[in-house]
């Protein structure tokens, strides 16, 4: 698991918002699983996150570890984690660029808009983001995690 550099207030607020919105669904799933020990441990992990004792990545890692031997819960967490990872990524991006390099931050969304409007292929988007994120390999690799598994970087 990569080191979490996203401990800024922006990242923590975004992470907390997503946890508040989605954690009730996760807690319901765990409650229905009927394992008091797992339920109590999950409550503590989420409480630690909300009290800012853990970063977003640490929280996700601890939940992964907790659900490791519980396939049904791990599958339920997979959907939660997709939303969670997207929020963490965008908060990290905002934290890195919104204040000190606002133009790069705006360029990111302009590049994505090119894909959503159908003007650019995904391969072109990836190419442009590789240039935009020069010197910020963690952000480029983070973006690549959202690409389809079968994405061909050679397009």
MIMAR-496944 format. One record per residue: residue in one letter; y, x, z of N, C-alpha, C, CB in turn. Coordinates in nm, 4 decimals, m for minus. Atoms other than C-alpha are relative to their C-alpha. Glycine has a CB too. Example, Ala and Ser with C-alpha at 12.3 -4.5 7.8 and 13.67 -1.06 7.14 Angstrom:
2
A, m0.1190, 0.0890, 0.0000, m0.4500, 1.2300, 0.7800, 0.1200, 0.0900, 0.0000, 0.0027, m0.0992, 0.1246
S, m0.1190, m0.0820, m0.0060, m0.1060, 1.3670, 0.7140, 0.1090, m0.0770, 0.0730, 0.0462, 0.0414, m0.1415
% end
This chain:
155
X, m0.1184, 0.0848, 0.0000, 0.0000, 0.0000, 0.0000, 0.1236, 0.0885, 0.0000, 0.0004, m0.0960, 0.1221
X, m0.1184, m0.0838, 0.0052, 0.3396, 0.1463, m0.0952, 0.0859, m0.0154, 0.1244, 0.0812, m0.0324, m0.1228
X, m0.0912, 0.0043, m0.1130, 0.5952, 0.2281, 0.1695, 0.1074, m0.1028, m0.0314, 0.0621, 0.1404, 0.0292
X, m0.1005, 0.1031, 0.0204, 0.8374, m0.0597, 0.2143, 0.1379, 0.0575, 0.0274, m0.0272, m0.1221, 0.0903
X, m0.1365, m0.0470, m0.0177, 1.1932, 0.0538, 0.1569, 0.0951, m0.1184, 0.0089, 0.0408, 0.0934, m0.1149
X, m0.0813, 0.1215, 0.0014, 1.3137, m0.3035, 0.1638, 0.0152, m0.0554, 0.1413, m0.0624, m0.1061, m0.0927
X, m0.0257, 0.0460, m0.1355, 1.4378, m0.3414, 0.5196, 0.1454, m0.0418, 0.0175, m0.0358, 0.1086, 0.1003
X, m0.1405, 0.0357, m0.0076, 1.7955, m0.4313, 0.4348, 0.0145, m0.1469, 0.0385, 0.0705, 0.0283, m0.1339
X, m0.0217, 0.1415, m0.0344, 1.9507, m0.7590, 0.5515, m0.0296, m0.0945, m0.1151, 0.1422, m0.0206, 0.0453
X, 0.0254, 0.0881, 0.1152, 1.9303, m0.9042, 0.1976, m0.1489, m0.0237, m0.0162, 0.0585, 0.0604, m0.1295
X, 0.1457, 0.0137, 0.0144, 1.5568, m0.8346, 0.1734, m0.0581, m0.0820, 0.1145, m0.0674, 0.1387, m0.0050
X, 0.0533, 0.0717, m0.1157, 1.4903, m0.9612, 0.5237, 0.0330, m0.1482, m0.0056, 0.0540, 0.0599, 0.1285
X, m0.0389, 0.1409, 0.0101, 1.6826, m1.2835, 0.4660, m0.0832, m0.0706, m0.1062, 0.1500, m0.0129, m0.0328
X, 0.0804, 0.0609, 0.1073, 1.5038, m1.3531, 0.1371, m0.1442, m0.0184, 0.0442, 0.0052, 0.0862, m0.1275
X, 0.1379, 0.0063, m0.0468, 1.1674, m1.2753, 0.2918, m0.0159, m0.1104, 0.1046, m0.0435, 0.1359, 0.0582
X, 0.0057, 0.1021, m0.1051, 1.2409, m1.4970, 0.5928, 0.0079, m0.1394, m0.0606, 0.1138, 0.0203, 0.1017
X, m0.0109, 0.1318, 0.0653, 1.3461, m1.7869, 0.3675, m0.1327, m0.0426, m0.0612, 0.1088, 0.0025, m0.1085
X, 0.1253, 0.0348, 0.0654, 1.0257, m1.7741, 0.1687, m0.1092, m0.0262, 0.1024, m0.0428, 0.1107, m0.0954
X, 0.0987, 0.0224, m0.1056, 0.8179, m1.7446, 0.4842, 0.0182, m0.1366, 0.0643, 0.0097, 0.1093, 0.1062
X, m0.0248, 0.1299, m0.0615, 0.9836, m2.0480, 0.6388, m0.0430, m0.1142, m0.0910, 0.1472, m0.0143, 0.0352
X, 0.0328, 0.1054, 0.0959, 0.9350, m2.2517, 0.3233, m0.1501, m0.0119, m0.0239, 0.0705, 0.0258, m0.1315
X, 0.1396, 0.0012, 0.0407, 0.5763, m2.1533, 0.2526, m0.1006, 0.0160, 0.1145, m0.0220, 0.1076, m0.0989
X, 0.0959, m0.0308, m0.1059, 0.4241, m2.0550, 0.5865, m0.0668, m0.1246, 0.0570, 0.0689, 0.0755, 0.1110
X, 0.0631, 0.1207, m0.0523, 0.3632, m2.4159, 0.6939, m0.1238, m0.0363, m0.0821, 0.0998, m0.1169, 0.0003
X, 0.1172, 0.0263, 0.0845, 0.1268, m2.4558, 0.3948, m0.1140, 0.0949, 0.0362, 0.0363, 0.0147, m0.1498
X, 0.1001, m0.0998, m0.0357, m0.0511, m2.1356, 0.4874, m0.0600, m0.0306, 0.1370, 0.0616, 0.1407, m0.0010
X, 0.0490, 0.0330, m0.1344, m0.0751, m2.2374, 0.8532, m0.0933, m0.1216, m0.0042, 0.1188, m0.0272, 0.0953
X, 0.0856, 0.1181, 0.0136, m0.2205, m2.5752, 0.7522, m0.1372, 0.0396, m0.0536, 0.0656, m0.1044, m0.0929
X, 0.1259, m0.0479, 0.0568, m0.4846, m2.4018, 0.5411, m0.0846, 0.0696, 0.1072, 0.0272, 0.0963, m0.1176
X, 0.0726, m0.0736, m0.1038, m0.5785, m2.1741, 0.8308, m0.0462, m0.0946, 0.1103, 0.0883, 0.1116, 0.0593
X, 0.0390, 0.0977, m0.1021, m0.5821, m2.4633, 1.0793, m0.1230, m0.0782, m0.0453, 0.1167, m0.0967, 0.0303
X, 0.1138, 0.0741, 0.0549, m0.8202, m2.6549, 0.8507, m0.1247, 0.0870, m0.0095, 0.0347, m0.0555, m0.1376
X, 0.1117, m0.0946, 0.0038, m1.0381, m2.3441, 0.8288, m0.0733, 0.0014, 0.1337, 0.0500, 0.1414, m0.0348
X, 0.0582, 0.0210, m0.1328, m1.0988, m2.4078, 1.1999, m0.0505, 0.1290, 0.0650, m0.1136, m0.0987, m0.0097
X, 0.0308, m0.1252, m0.0683, m1.0969, m2.0511, 1.3304, 0.1220, 0.0341, 0.0853, m0.0348, 0.1165, m0.1025
X, m0.1118, m0.0175, m0.0921, m0.8727, m2.0297, 1.6360, 0.0514, 0.1421, 0.0074, m0.0397, m0.0442, 0.1357
X, m0.0406, m0.1405, m0.0086, m0.8696, m1.6506, 1.6451, 0.0865, 0.0389, m0.1203, m0.1240, 0.0917, 0.0084
X, m0.0762, m0.0304, 0.1215, m0.7481, m1.6213, 1.2837, 0.1336, m0.0740, 0.0039, m0.0806, m0.0390, m0.1277
X, m0.1220, 0.0801, m0.0091, m0.4947, m1.8998, 1.3403, 0.1009, 0.0648, 0.0946, m0.0328, m0.1425, 0.0473
X, m0.0888, m0.0631, m0.0980, m0.3510, m1.7320, 1.6506, 0.0557, 0.1321, m0.0512, m0.0740, 0.0227, 0.1312
X, m0.0452, m0.1289, 0.0531, m0.3331, m1.3936, 1.4802, 0.1039, m0.0199, m0.1113, m0.1203, 0.0812, m0.0533
X, m0.0962, 0.0287, 0.1056, m0.1563, m1.5415, 1.1757, 0.1337, m0.0446, 0.0592, m0.0549, m0.1077, m0.0946
X, m0.1244, 0.0429, m0.0658, 0.0975, m1.7129, 1.4014, 0.0773, 0.1206, 0.0509, m0.0301, m0.0968, 0.1166
X, m0.0665, m0.1190, m0.0525, 0.1706, m1.3767, 1.5641, 0.0597, 0.0850, m0.1121, m0.0983, 0.0834, 0.0821
X, m0.0500, m0.0780, 0.1143, 0.2079, m1.1989, 1.2281, 0.1281, m0.0633, m0.0547, m0.1079, 0.0091, m0.1120
X, m0.1184, 0.0689, 0.0525, 0.4535, m1.4628, 1.1036, 0.1156, 0.0051, 0.0987, m0.0334, m0.1455, m0.0333
X, m0.1036, m0.0098, m0.1028, 0.6417, m1.4590, 1.4331, 0.0638, 0.1389, m0.0028, m0.0590, m0.0296, 0.1401
X, m0.0526, m0.1369, 0.0071, 0.6761, m1.0800, 1.4111, 0.0920, 0.0173, m0.1204, m0.1151, 0.1015, m0.0071
X, m0.0846, m0.0079, 0.1187, 0.8167, m1.1156, 1.0598, 0.1323, m0.0712, 0.0245, m0.0715, m0.0607, m0.1218
X, m0.1221, 0.0767, m0.0220, 1.0645, m1.3836, 1.1582, 0.0914, 0.0660, 0.1022, m0.0342, m0.1403, 0.0451
X, m0.0792, m0.0734, m0.0993, 1.1776, m1.1720, 1.4531, 0.0348, 0.1402, m0.0483, m0.0756, 0.0084, 0.1323
X, m0.0332, m0.1255, 0.0684, 1.2146, m0.8788, 1.2106, m0.0641, 0.1238, 0.0635, 0.1493, 0.0177, m0.0024
X, 0.0766, m0.1148, m0.0506, 0.9557, m0.6588, 1.3792, m0.0771, 0.0677, m0.1120, m0.0967, m0.0442, 0.1108
X, 0.0742, m0.0525, 0.1151, 0.7761, m0.6136, 1.0456, 0.0794, m0.0246, m0.1265, m0.1403, m0.0649, m0.0107
X, m0.0598, 0.0195, 0.1313, 0.8963, m0.5708, 0.6911, m0.0839, m0.1009, m0.0770, 0.0108, 0.1345, m0.0777
X, 0.0733, 0.0934, 0.0863, 0.7901, m0.8061, 0.4128, m0.1339, 0.0581, m0.0429, 0.0834, m0.0356, m0.1236
X, 0.1232, m0.0642, 0.0457, 0.5345, m0.5574, 0.2844, m0.0995, 0.0130, 0.1149, 0.0302, 0.1387, m0.0602
X, 0.0898, m0.0105, m0.1158, 0.3931, m0.4989, 0.6338, m0.0623, m0.1348, 0.0317, 0.0756, 0.0535, 0.1231
X, 0.0508, 0.1346, m0.0260, 0.3596, m0.8740, 0.6845, m0.1088, m0.0370, m0.1000, 0.1141, m0.1025, m0.0055
X, 0.0980, 0.0305, 0.1036, 0.1806, m0.9196, 0.3534, m0.1283, 0.0796, 0.0205, 0.0582, 0.0289, m0.1383
X, 0.1157, m0.0863, m0.0226, m0.0498, m0.6269, 0.4290, m0.0827, m0.0476, 0.1193, 0.0452, 0.1442, 0.0221
X, 0.0718, 0.0474, m0.1195, m0.1375, m0.7619, 0.7736, m0.0742, m0.1306, m0.0274, 0.0980, m0.0194, 0.1168
X, 0.0677, 0.1253, 0.0344, m0.2195, m1.1055, 0.6328, m0.1197, 0.0293, m0.0905, 0.0982, m0.0988, m0.0697
X, 0.1129, m0.0419, 0.0846, m0.4339, m0.9443, 0.3616, m0.1160, 0.0491, 0.0859, 0.0437, 0.1110, m0.0984
X, 0.1027, m0.0567, m0.0880, m0.6211, m0.7531, 0.6311, m0.0663, m0.1089, 0.0835, 0.0610, 0.1072, 0.0920
X, 0.0531, 0.1094, m0.0812, m0.6597, m1.0640, 0.8488, m0.0968, m0.0873, m0.0800, 0.1146, m0.0857, 0.0547
X, 0.0807, 0.0892, 0.0824, m0.8041, m1.2666, 0.5607, m0.1108, 0.0730, m0.0755, 0.0884, m0.0725, m0.0980
X, 0.0940, m0.0825, 0.0750, m1.0202, m0.9834, 0.4279, m0.1431, m0.0541, 0.0030, 0.0017, 0.1405, 0.0543
X, 0.1373, 0.0496, m0.0130, m1.3458, m1.1340, 0.5568, m0.0100, m0.1519, m0.0134, m0.0572, 0.0424, 0.1333
X, m0.0039, 0.1459, 0.0100, m1.2451, m1.4959, 0.4892, 0.0426, m0.0375, m0.1419, 0.0977, m0.0619, 0.1065
X, m0.0264, 0.0183, 0.1430, m1.2720, m1.5639, 0.1148, 0.0873, m0.1216, m0.0275, m0.1306, m0.0131, m0.0757
X, m0.0774, 0.1218, 0.0233, m1.1349, m1.9184, 0.1288, 0.1471, 0.0217, 0.0366, m0.0588, m0.1175, 0.0811
X, m0.1377, m0.0263, m0.0415, m0.8251, m1.8033, 0.3172, 0.0672, 0.1011, m0.0926, 0.0033, 0.0508, 0.1445
X, m0.0555, m0.1008, 0.0903, m0.7763, m1.5012, 0.0936, 0.0434, m0.0647, m0.1311, m0.1031, 0.1119, m0.0268
X, m0.0357, 0.0695, 0.1235, m0.7751, m1.7303, m0.2112, 0.1246, m0.0854, 0.0208, m0.1170, m0.0874, m0.0485
X, m0.1189, 0.0793, m0.0312, m0.5215, m1.9601, m0.0445, 0.1237, 0.0861, 0.0122, m0.0205, m0.0776, 0.1278
X, m0.1124, m0.0917, m0.0169, m0.3024, m1.6627, 0.0394, 0.0451, 0.0569, m0.1335, m0.0374, 0.1132, 0.0951
X, m0.0340, m0.0570, 0.1307, m0.3122, m1.5423, m0.3221, 0.1189, m0.0730, m0.0629, m0.1215, m0.0063, m0.0942
X, m0.1112, 0.0777, 0.0549, m0.0831, m1.8257, m0.4370, 0.1280, 0.0210, 0.0785, m0.0349, m0.1472, m0.0021
X, m0.1143, m0.0258, m0.0876, 0.1483, m1.7752, m0.1408, 0.0583, 0.1384, m0.0287, m0.0416, m0.0114, 0.1488
X, m0.0416, m0.1390, 0.0185, 0.1594, m1.4016, m0.2073, 0.0772, 0.0197, m0.1306, m0.1217, 0.0918, 0.0023
X, m0.0728, m0.0109, 0.1267, 0.2721, m1.4447, m0.5709, 0.1471, m0.0364, 0.0208, m0.0637, m0.0914, m0.1080
X, m0.1381, 0.0431, m0.0281, 0.5816, m1.6379, m0.4578, 0.0683, 0.1032, 0.0884, 0.0025, m0.1402, 0.0684
X, m0.0523, m0.0948, m0.0986, 0.6312, m1.3954, m0.1694, 0.0385, 0.1314, m0.0671, m0.1036, 0.0254, 0.1110
X, m0.0273, m0.1280, 0.0662, 0.6093, m1.0810, m0.3861, 0.1185, m0.0099, m0.0948, m0.1231, 0.0473, m0.0765
X, m0.1128, 0.0189, 0.0898, 0.8552, m1.2200, m0.6397, 0.1312, m0.0005, 0.0776, m0.0157, m0.1303, m0.0788
X, m0.1197, 0.0053, m0.0837, 1.1080, m1.2921, m0.3661, 0.0346, 0.1374, 0.0539, m0.0194, m0.0979, 0.1152
X, m0.0228, m0.1344, m0.0522, 1.0659, m0.9490, m0.2126, 0.0538, 0.0909, m0.1102, m0.1301, 0.0581, 0.0592
X, m0.0443, m0.0840, 0.1110, 1.1061, m0.7831, m0.5531, 0.1466, m0.0271, m0.0348, m0.0887, m0.0235, m0.1229
X, m0.1373, 0.0315, 0.0380, 1.4254, m0.9673, m0.6396, 0.0990, 0.0342, 0.1111, 0.0117, m0.1472, m0.0361
X, m0.0872, m0.0407, m0.1101, 1.5704, m0.9051, m0.2946, 0.0206, 0.1513, m0.0013, m0.0591, m0.0448, 0.1353
X, m0.0115, m0.1457, 0.0088, 1.4977, m0.5339, m0.3340, 0.0925, 0.0391, m0.1141, m0.1383, 0.0646, m0.0191
X, m0.0853, m0.0258, 0.1149, 1.6609, m0.5351, m0.6762, 0.1460, m0.0295, 0.0341, m0.0451, m0.0841, m0.1204
X, m0.1362, 0.0368, m0.0388, 1.9655, m0.7140, m0.5412, 0.0564, 0.0997, 0.1002, 0.0027, m0.1417, 0.0591
X, m0.0430, m0.0951, m0.1014, 1.9865, m0.4814, m0.2445, 0.0388, 0.1339, m0.0622, m0.1101, 0.0202, 0.1032
X, m0.0228, m0.1295, 0.0633, 1.9707, m0.1751, m0.4677, 0.1219, m0.0007, m0.0901, m0.1213, 0.0409, m0.0794
X, m0.1015, m0.0021, 0.1040, 2.2148, m0.2827, m0.7380, 0.1200, m0.0918, 0.0207, m0.0625, m0.0341, m0.1262
X, m0.1059, 0.1012, m0.0023, 2.4256, m0.5858, m0.6457, 0.1333, 0.0530, 0.0518, m0.0431, m0.1164, 0.0846
X, m0.1249, m0.0507, m0.0572, 2.6811, m0.3939, m0.4407, 0.0452, 0.1281, m0.0685, m0.0165, 0.0244, 0.1495
X, m0.0379, m0.1315, 0.0503, 2.6763, m0.0365, m0.5705, m0.0063, 0.0144, m0.1523, m0.0874, 0.1025, 0.0617
X, 0.0167, m0.0121, 0.1455, 2.5772, m0.0935, m0.9345, m0.0141, m0.1401, m0.0584, m0.1247, 0.0889, m0.0365
X, 0.0052, 0.1404, 0.0376, 2.6614, m0.4542, m1.0101, m0.0263, m0.0197, m0.1489, 0.1287, m0.0680, 0.0383
X, 0.0217, 0.0162, 0.1436, 2.6626, m0.4013, m1.3875, m0.1483, 0.0105, m0.0339, 0.0799, 0.1049, m0.0786
X, 0.1436, m0.0142, 0.0256, 2.3008, m0.2840, m1.3823, m0.0735, m0.1255, 0.0473, m0.0567, 0.1264, 0.0710
X, 0.0582, 0.1235, m0.0533, 2.2138, m0.5873, m1.1714, 0.0182, m0.1144, m0.1000, 0.0646, m0.0366, 0.1362
X, m0.0275, 0.1044, 0.0991, 2.3795, m0.8199, m1.4255, m0.0771, 0.0249, m0.1295, 0.1503, m0.0075, m0.0292
X, 0.0757, m0.0352, 0.1209, 2.2144, m0.6335, m1.7144, m0.1463, m0.0425, 0.0119, 0.0087, 0.1513, m0.0264
X, 0.1385, 0.0409, m0.0228, 1.8734, m0.7042, m1.5603, m0.0188, m0.1468, m0.0395, m0.0396, 0.0218, 0.1484
X, 0.0129, 0.1422, 0.0288, 1.9296, m1.0790, m1.5797, 0.0311, m0.0311, m0.1458, 0.0914, m0.0800, 0.0906
X, m0.0290, 0.0181, 0.1429, 2.0803, m1.0535, m1.9274, m0.1224, 0.0367, m0.0845, 0.1222, 0.0860, m0.0422
X, 0.1211, m0.0408, 0.0721, 1.7690, m0.8691, m2.0475, m0.1070, m0.1090, 0.0117, m0.0539, 0.1353, 0.0549
X, 0.0992, 0.1067, m0.0187, 1.5425, m1.1357, m1.8969, 0.0374, m0.1259, m0.0774, m0.0146, m0.0332, 0.1486
X, m0.0455, 0.1172, 0.0746, 1.7542, m1.4091, m2.0545, m0.0383, 0.0108, m0.1476, 0.1520, m0.0167, 0.0141
X, 0.0414, m0.0212, 0.1391, 1.6765, m1.2551, m2.3937, m0.1429, m0.0444, m0.0248, 0.0147, 0.1459, m0.0371
X, 0.1382, 0.0446, 0.0131, 1.3091, m1.3258, m2.3327, m0.0091, m0.1523, 0.0126, m0.0885, 0.0677, 0.1060
X, 0.0068, 0.1445, m0.0238, 1.3603, m1.6770, m2.1941, 0.0576, m0.0810, m0.1165, 0.0744, m0.0350, 0.1281
X, m0.0603, 0.0705, 0.1134, 1.5768, m1.7716, m2.4929, m0.0802, 0.0198, m0.1284, 0.1435, 0.0473, m0.0211
X, 0.0834, m0.0245, 0.1160, 1.3106, m1.6418, m2.7326, 0.0562, 0.1027, m0.0967, m0.0222, m0.1265, m0.0716
X, m0.0632, m0.0978, 0.0881, 1.5365, m1.3740, m2.8776, m0.0690, 0.1358, 0.0035, 0.1449, 0.0162, 0.0374
X, 0.0655, m0.1297, m0.0149, 1.3270, m1.0810, m2.7529, m0.1450, m0.0192, 0.0427, 0.0751, 0.0878, 0.1024
X, 0.1405, 0.0030, m0.0405, 0.9569, m1.0126, m2.7174, m0.0134, 0.0622, 0.1391, m0.0897, 0.0753, m0.1034
X, 0.0249, m0.0597, m0.1309, 0.8069, m0.9154, m2.3847, m0.0030, 0.1523, m0.0121, m0.1329, m0.0524, 0.0599
X, 0.0034, m0.1452, 0.0195, 0.7458, m0.5667, m2.5254, 0.1415, 0.0571, m0.0040, m0.0753, 0.0355, m0.1300
X, m0.1396, m0.0444, 0.0072, 1.1194, m0.5345, m2.6021, 0.0645, m0.0055, 0.1383, 0.0801, m0.0870, m0.1000
X, m0.0531, 0.0134, m0.1367, 1.2057, m0.6560, m2.2508, m0.0459, 0.1177, 0.0844, m0.0454, m0.1341, 0.0648
X, 0.0555, m0.1114, m0.0774, 0.9761, m0.3965, m2.0957, 0.0670, 0.1310, m0.0405, m0.1531, 0.0095, m0.0200
X, m0.0654, m0.1217, 0.0495, 1.1284, m0.1256, m2.3139, 0.1431, 0.0109, 0.0538, 0.0010, 0.0015, m0.1545
X, m0.1381, m0.0011, m0.0497, 1.4831, m0.2231, m2.2153, 0.0064, 0.0207, 0.1508, 0.0699, m0.1299, m0.0367
X, 0.0015, m0.0185, m0.1456, 1.3943, m0.2435, m1.8466, m0.0381, 0.1422, 0.0374, m0.0970, m0.0983, 0.0653
X, 0.0356, m0.1402, m0.0256, 1.2344, 0.1008, m1.8613, 0.1250, 0.0873, m0.0067, m0.1062, 0.0496, m0.1021
X, m0.1254, m0.0758, 0.0127, 1.5715, 0.2338, m1.9744, 0.0957, m0.0378, 0.1134, 0.0668, m0.0266, m0.1383
X, m0.0896, 0.0464, m0.1059, 1.7701, 0.0210, m1.7293, m0.0372, 0.0581, 0.1361, m0.0016, m0.1519, 0.0070
X, 0.0476, m0.0461, m0.1305, 1.5555, 0.1358, m1.4381, m0.0252, 0.1509, 0.0047, m0.1269, m0.0733, 0.0364
X, 0.0121, m0.1457, m0.0041, 1.5766, 0.5074, m1.5222, 0.0463, 0.0482, 0.1370, 0.0834, 0.0674, m0.1145
X, m0.0319, m0.0484, m0.1337, 1.5710, 0.6832, m1.1866, m0.0416, m0.0955, 0.1112, 0.1463, 0.0260, 0.0098
X, 0.0444, 0.1007, m0.0968, 1.4269, 0.3745, m1.0160, m0.1401, m0.0469, m0.0397, 0.1002, m0.1211, 0.0065
X, 0.1359, 0.0286, 0.0468, 1.0589, 0.3930, m1.1076, m0.0666, m0.1093, 0.0832, m0.0848, 0.1270, 0.0040
X, 0.0612, 0.1033, m0.0836, 0.9595, 0.1734, m0.8118, 0.0390, m0.1399, m0.0480, 0.0411, 0.0187, 0.1469
X, m0.0416, 0.1309, 0.0504, 1.1632, m0.1146, m0.9559, m0.0669, m0.0323, m0.1333, 0.1521, m0.0051, m0.0153
X, 0.0683, 0.0228, 0.1279, 1.0164, m0.0702, m1.3025, m0.1470, m0.0353, 0.0230, 0.0114, 0.1249, m0.0907
X, 0.1413, 0.0290, m0.0287, 0.6612, m0.0581, m1.1660, m0.0149, m0.1346, 0.0690, m0.0614, 0.1107, 0.0872
X, 0.0024, 0.1311, m0.0646, 0.7396, m0.3576, m0.9464, 0.0094, m0.1125, m0.1013, 0.1132, m0.0116, 0.1002
X, m0.0103, 0.0997, 0.1056, 0.8449, m0.5529, m1.2532, m0.1316, m0.0104, m0.0770, 0.1154, 0.0346, m0.0955
X, 0.1251, m0.0022, 0.0774, 0.5298, m0.4473, m1.4372, m0.1136, m0.0725, 0.0701, m0.0414, 0.1427, m0.0274
X, 0.1031, 0.0737, m0.0738, 0.3192, m0.6047, m1.1613, m0.0007, m0.1480, m0.0354, 0.0208, 0.0167, 0.1496
X, m0.0088, 0.1409, 0.0362, 0.4392, m0.9448, m1.2844, m0.0451, m0.0277, m0.1432, 0.1413, m0.0483, 0.0184
X, 0.0452, 0.0167, 0.1377, 0.3219, m0.8828, m1.6410, m0.1458, m0.0454, m0.0027, 0.0169, 0.1314, m0.0791
X, 0.1411, 0.0392, 0.0118, m0.0036, m1.0370, m1.7609, m0.0897, 0.1237, 0.0006, m0.0232, m0.0826, m0.1292
X, 0.0937, m0.1133, m0.0105, m0.3052, m0.8130, m1.6924, m0.0320, 0.0593, m0.1362, m0.1295, m0.0441, 0.0684
X, 0.0380, m0.0483, 0.1320, m0.3765, m0.7870, m2.0634, 0.1214, 0.0420, m0.0844, m0.0787, m0.1074, m0.0729
X, m0.1187, m0.0410, 0.0741, m0.0197, m0.6859, m2.1588, m0.0213, 0.1367, m0.0607, 0.1235, 0.0007, 0.0905
X, 0.0180, m0.1242, 0.0735, m0.0258, m0.4127, m2.4221, 0.1324, 0.0751, m0.0062, m0.0541, m0.0273, m0.1421
X, m0.1226, m0.0780, m0.0040, 0.2407, m0.1508, m2.3489, 0.0251, 0.0724, m0.1324, m0.0058, 0.1004, 0.1142
X, m0.0147, m0.0676, 0.1269, 0.1820, m0.0090, m2.6959, 0.0556, m0.0865, m0.1109, m0.1294, 0.0534, m0.0415
X, m0.0510, 0.0912, 0.1036, 0.3197, m0.3138, m2.8795, 0.1239, 0.0542, m0.0656, 0.0296, m0.1364, 0.0586
% end
